[in-house]
Amino acid sequence: MITSIVIICASALLFAYWFRYTCILILNTRRVRNYERSVADANGLAFVELRGQVNQAAFDGLDQIFESLDRDYRVVTYLLRHAASYNSTTSPEQWLLQIDYKLMTVWYRLVRMFSGTLARAALLEMASVISHFANAMGERSAMASRA
């Protein structure tokens, strides 16, 4: 019985490590062309500016940044789902990042009361996920305009 519990706990920890490592690898992948600024400007999104403000913001201003990032996330995912060049299947990469965003949302809400540093790290990762999706949107738009 104890052996089974140890194996289950070790497997859960290894899965969590794999998930975090994979998300970080996806987010750190550099693109040939960066579309985040053009997509943000075209759709009235603020995640580019907010990413720069996270470290300078007062502790009580983090919730305002969180709300703005959450709005940007909803807009970008809506655009990705309803784009003319959208294929109905979500890539595994996007699926993982959607889960990561939701986990960072929960993590932010848990740690914002205790640690400004951890809360800021969560906000930065949320902004990186939005940036990744904005780049995907820009790439799809560029491919559709070439066709």
TANOR-V390444 format. One record per helix or strand. SS is the DSSP state (2 for helix, 1 for strand). FROM is the first residue (numbers start at 1). LEN is the number of residues. If there is no record, write none. Layout:
BEGIN
SS,FROM,LEN  SS,FROM,LEN
END
This chain:
BEGIN
2,2,27  2,36,8  2,47,7  2,59,24  2,92,20  2,116,31
END
